[in-house]
Amino acid sequence: MTREASRVQAPQVPSAGILVVDDDEAFRTAVVRLLSRNGHTALAVDTAELALRHIEERDFDLAILDINLRASDGIDLLTEIKTRAPATEGIVLSGHGSIENAMRSAHAGAFDFIEKPYREARLVHAVDRALERRRLRQTSALFHAVQVIFHTRDLEHLPESIVKVSMEVMRADAATLLLPGLDGKFYVACAFGLDAEVVRNTRIAVGEGIAGRVALSRTPLVICGDASTHPDLRGATARPRVRSSIVYPLILADEVIGILTFNRLTDDCLFRVNDLERAAVLASQVVLALENSRLVRQNVIAEKMTAVGQLAAGIAHEINTPIQFVGDSLQFLKETFTDLVSAIAILEDIVERMSVAATPDGRRTLLVEARQVADETDLPYLKEALPKALNRTAEGVGRVAKIVQAVNDFGCPDRHERTAADLNQCLRSTLVVCCAEYKYIADIETYFAELRAVVCRAGELNQVFLNLIINAAHAIADVVSGSNRRGKIVVRTRAESDYAVVSIEDTGTGIPPEVQPKIFDPFFTTKPVGRGTGLGLAIARTIVENHGGTLTFETQMGRGTRFSVRLPFEQT
């Protein structure tokens, strides 16, 4: 018995569900007894009407039918069963074996056709093979279904995609994805079938509650009936409406990175041991999707920090220049202020003495002294120079503030939710941040159309624009290096119906034909070591596609390249 199966209460959880339809009571009893000895649970009925009623009420893996039923035909019944429950396999039994009946059975979708009287070993073998085919078909369908998870463009919607697909492939009435928070407790990342307040307030520590105990044991659990009666869950609080559940830990490198729960709310179709196989395949795909999401986020952050680090020296230089003339202006103002204070003190003394001067000659002497002070202080020059110094100081402070604001706009962490953003302002900030990359080799031309706000994560798009502008600067540097020539980078925005389009064009080298198919591949780069990671364009395309947009390029060797980012104004 597998580790997973040993965790399940055998009396509560049925294995393969088999429907036996035959109007011969002795035959039905014998088949049910044979199936039970082989670990299966069988339900026997004597009419097509009862068989179809049970097919509507619950899920069966296999139907074993006699051809000649009272008032009906077994092959016609199989056709109807396949219509209502296509995944149910069928085995037809007949005391009147013929090529015609065998062909009719095959056309109706029967897995096998067995003549009566049958050998027990023959029927057991056919049942095992039919159930194996059903499992293989379910597994194949599962792999196709979970591709939806990997095609989720927006990583923020990944939990929702996981839960939706989980409900579909496990045929659950409700499902929940729990992920670990910063405090080590599991929170509800997404759930269908839970009240919003429960979702908000749920925090489960390892070892607490049903999910917490599964996380501690790291072993999948199948529960049927009242969960609190399960030997591993004594004292746990169960949801009253849930009739059967699978709780599956998501494990990567011996660490529980999440928990999936699937619930069914009726007794008609309880989860069984073999449902763990589907859950295991699904869980493996979910683990891969979550890890892929983590690596993508990690690479985005790492690439962003790498870009900021590479730009740090240029940003420092851009800030240092205005700071230097702010400092020079302040030093001039300081020295001038000292001279003015001395002159004002002398002039105040002259005014005081002039008020008591008795003779005209005495007042004339004081006026001459006042003019001498004015000349020594050079008041006409100061009247002209002081406003300029103050303006230079204000301009320098303004330039520093602009750079700091641009860096803040570019580098601040994104919120999880998307907000309305001005793409033109994003581009202005990015151009300021990376100014040192292009200012000595290229001129910038901007043509910004009036755009309505784009609902996005602006920080991520800033990273896309930064990467494209730096790539343009590097391409131009390869052309103009060692000459007095300058290249040109043209940044445009325009609106196309429900989309905003940003294009960044350079007069660089162009992209060679043999390189073009690879430029969006992770870690592919033509730049020398230390100049590029090979992740920039791959991450840029991922970010754009996660926003429902496209990133494309046009290039001509020796003429340059234009990258175009197309983004919907509203995300769907």
Phi, psi and omega in degrees: 000136181289164179299320181296315183294327182293343180274356186256137176287107186303318182295334183273332191249112180288154173271227182298135179264121185236133177257123179252126182236111179200141182271005177261110186299318181297321180293316180301315182298319181294318181293316180299318180297317180297315180295321180296320179299334181261016172086012181256160175250125184237145174243125183250134176225164185248357181225157177295325181299313178294321180300314182291327178297317180289326177298323179289331188270334184209174185261127175244142176281327189210144173239129176250118190233141170276146180292312187266092176262159179296117176067018178199171182247128183297325180289321175297322178297318178299319178301317180291320178298318180295329177292317184276328182221078187302334183281347181286125177281161181225139172235127182257131176249142181207139173274359180235070181294133178204158178300322181297313180295321178297319179292318178298320179296317180297318180294331179281351177103015180292141176284325182209159178231121185235133180275146172269149351291142185260156170272136183304317182298324180295316182291318180299317180297317180296319178298313181299317181291322178296317180293324178295318178297320178299316180297318180296319178296318179296318180296317179297315178297325179296314180299322178293319182295318185288350174298336176302322180298313184286345177263010176290113186287320183264113183298335178293337180265004182301313178304320179296317178297319180299314183292318180298313180295321180300316179297323181291309187285333179265359182050050182262154175274339179207153179207153182218139172248120177254135179234151181285136177267182181296334181274005179086349178272154180272134176243163181276108178284324176197145180208143169241125181104005177243144176295147182301323181293321177296319179300315182294322189265353184285124172220117187243120176277153176300128181096350181256139177067185182292308182296319181296324178289324176294321178297323180291317182281337182059031181234129179301151184225132172253132183232130174235138181079210183288114184298330184292344178271353179292137184300332180271357187234024182300132180088350179283147179268124181254152175287129188296330184280343186282126180259333174205151185213156164237127176245117189237120177282139177261112189243132176224123179052047177065020178237134178280110182259002178173172178220130175253134174237138177237133182234141169242141191255005179230163178274355186290330184218083182280151173296144182235175181302316184289349173292340177297332179296312178297318180299323180294317179295315179299314182299320180298322179288322178295319177302315179297318181295317180295319179292321177299318178299317180297317182293321178298313179298318181298317180293322178299313181295315181298317180295322179295316179294323176298316179298315180297320179297317179294331181272352188302314182298318179294320178297317179300319179295317181297324178284323185296323183298306178294328178296324181295313180282342169294318178297317179298318180295320179293323177296318177299315180296323179296312181294318180296321179299320179298315179297319181294321179298318178296315181296319180297320179297316179295316181295323177297321178294319179297316179299320180297316181289327181293330181291341180246002181295132187272333187238157176300322180297322179296320180292322178297320179299319180293324177295319178299320179295322179294318179297324180295319178297317180298319180294318181294327179279344181058056183300320178303319179295317182295324178299329180273322188279325185298313178301323179295318180296320179294320179295318178298320179297313180297320180295316179298315178298320179296319179295319178297315180299322180295316179295314180299318179295320179296316178297319179296316178299321183285317191267347185294143181294145180283148169283159178294321182276156179271147179228163179289134183222151178268108182297325178299318178292323176302316180292320178300314180298317182294321178297324177293315183299319185258021183306320183296339181286334186236346192298332183266354184233345186212150172264145180256131172241130180239137177228092185260118175279162175286119182239142170283162186298145176257131178280114189197181167256102191299322180301320179293318180292326174303321180294321177299310182296321179300314181299316182292322180290318178295318176301319178298317180296318179295321179296320178291320180301324179294336181271316189265355183303132179082007179230175178266005182285159174232145177267190182217136173242123182248125180245122182234151168230149176202163179254136174232098180056245183265017184234148169257138182239127175245126177239140179233114189241139179232164176254043183273208188281339189084167183253123181301146182304321183289344181266331189307318181293347188253355193293338178265003179286136177300137176072004175273128178208147174257001182277153177294162180302134179093349181257345180196149181265344185082006180255344189304306183288325178298315179292320180301314181294320178300315180299313182297315180293326176295338176267009179079018183247191179226149175236116183231170179214155171231139184213151173223129180299130180081354182247326180129186186221146174234122173261139181235128177252122182245119187231135176289144177295319181243133178276141178256000000 
